[in-house]
Amino acid sequence: MQYLIIKYLITAGVVVLVSESAKRSDKLGGLIAALPLVTVLTLIWLYVERQPTSKIANHAYYTFWYVLPTLPMFLLFPYLLPKWGFVLTLTTCVIFTMVTFLLFALVMKQFSVDLL
């Protein structure tokens, strides 16, 4: 149980670090958020929890493919935000990302990369 609490505190600390950094500096907050901190922590937790190396490798592999269709959202969000407000922009971006991911998965299936 103590391990689980430590795991949650460290993982939550990363989110707090990003949000607090973003308050002070847009660039620094963006840089820290762009770092694959959550993925690195996940890989560490999988390793510490003695998951098979195949599972750890698959996590890194699929993370690569899943990140690609999310990137356009980071250009759409700042464009829409001043026009539509936060809630509508965020909702639109989530839906846009889901559609982009679905289309990306269908295209990648043609190259034998199964994402769904």
C-alpha positions as CSV (number, residue, x, y, z in Angstrom):
1,M,0.0,0.0,0.0
2,Q,2.8,2.4,0.8
3,Y,4.3,1.7,-2.6
4,L,1.0,2.7,-4.3
5,I,0.8,5.9,-2.3
6,I,4.4,6.8,-3.3
7,K,3.6,6.0,-6.9
8,Y,0.5,8.3,-6.9
9,L,2.4,11.1,-5.2
10,I,5.3,11.1,-7.7
11,T,2.9,10.8,-10.7
12,A,0.7,13.6,-9.3
13,G,3.8,15.7,-8.7
14,V,4.6,15.6,-12.4
15,V,1.2,17.1,-13.2
16,V,1.6,19.7,-10.6
17,L,5.1,20.5,-11.8
18,V,3.8,21.1,-15.3
19,S,0.8,23.3,-14.3
20,E,2.9,25.4,-11.9
21,S,5.6,25.8,-14.4
22,A,3.1,26.9,-17.0
23,K,1.7,29.6,-14.6
24,R,5.2,31.1,-14.5
25,S,6.3,30.7,-18.1
26,D,4.3,29.6,-21.1
27,K,7.5,28.3,-22.8
28,L,8.8,26.4,-19.8
29,G,5.4,24.9,-19.1
30,G,5.1,23.8,-22.7
31,L,8.6,22.4,-22.7
32,I,8.0,20.4,-19.6
33,A,4.6,19.2,-20.8
34,A,6.2,18.2,-24.1
35,L,8.7,16.0,-22.4
36,P,7.5,12.4,-22.2
37,L,7.5,12.5,-18.4
38,V,4.3,10.4,-18.0
39,T,5.6,7.8,-20.4
40,V,8.9,7.6,-18.7
41,L,7.2,7.3,-15.3
42,T,5.0,4.6,-16.7
43,L,7.9,2.7,-18.1
44,I,9.6,2.9,-14.8
45,W,6.5,1.7,-12.9
46,L,6.1,-1.2,-15.3
47,Y,9.8,-2.2,-14.8
48,V,9.6,-1.8,-11.0
49,E,6.5,-3.9,-11.0
50,R,8.4,-6.6,-12.9
51,Q,6.3,-6.5,-16.1
52,P,7.6,-8.5,-19.0
53,T,10.0,-6.6,-21.2
54,S,7.6,-7.2,-24.1
55,K,4.9,-5.3,-22.3
56,I,7.3,-2.4,-21.6
57,A,8.5,-2.3,-25.2
58,N,4.9,-2.4,-26.5
59,H,4.0,0.5,-24.3
60,A,6.8,2.6,-25.8
61,Y,5.9,1.4,-29.3
62,Y,2.2,2.3,-29.1
63,T,2.9,5.6,-27.3
64,F,4.9,6.7,-30.4
65,W,2.0,5.9,-32.7
66,Y,-0.7,7.3,-30.4
67,V,1.2,10.7,-30.0
68,L,1.3,11.4,-33.7
69,P,-2.5,12.0,-34.3
70,T,-2.7,14.1,-31.2
71,L,-0.2,16.7,-32.4
72,P,-2.6,18.7,-34.7
73,M,-4.8,19.4,-31.7
74,F,-2.0,21.5,-30.2
75,L,-2.2,23.9,-33.2
76,L,-6.0,23.9,-33.4
77,F,-6.5,24.7,-29.7
78,P,-4.7,28.1,-29.6
79,Y,-6.4,29.0,-32.9
80,L,-9.9,28.3,-31.6
81,L,-9.6,29.4,-28.0
82,P,-9.9,33.2,-28.5
83,K,-12.8,32.7,-30.9
84,W,-14.9,30.0,-29.1
85,G,-13.9,30.1,-25.4
86,F,-12.3,27.3,-23.3
87,V,-15.1,24.7,-23.0
88,L,-16.2,24.7,-26.6
89,T,-12.6,24.7,-27.8
90,L,-11.6,21.8,-25.5
91,T,-14.6,19.8,-26.5
92,T,-14.0,20.4,-30.2
93,C,-10.3,19.5,-29.8
94,V,-11.2,16.3,-28.0
95,I,-13.6,15.3,-30.8
96,F,-11.2,16.4,-33.5
97,T,-8.4,14.3,-31.9
98,M,-10.6,11.2,-31.7
99,V,-11.6,11.6,-35.4
100,T,-7.9,12.2,-36.3
101,F,-6.9,9.2,-34.4
102,L,-9.5,7.0,-36.0
103,L,-8.5,8.1,-39.5
104,F,-4.8,7.7,-38.6
105,A,-5.4,4.2,-37.3
106,L,-7.2,3.3,-40.6
107,V,-4.3,4.6,-42.7
108,M,-1.7,2.9,-40.5
109,K,-3.6,-0.4,-40.8
110,Q,-2.7,-0.3,-44.5
111,F,1.0,-0.4,-43.4
112,S,0.4,-3.3,-41.0
113,V,0.4,-1.1,-37.9
114,D,-2.7,-2.2,-35.9
115,L,-3.7,0.6,-33.5
116,L,-7.2,-0.4,-32.7
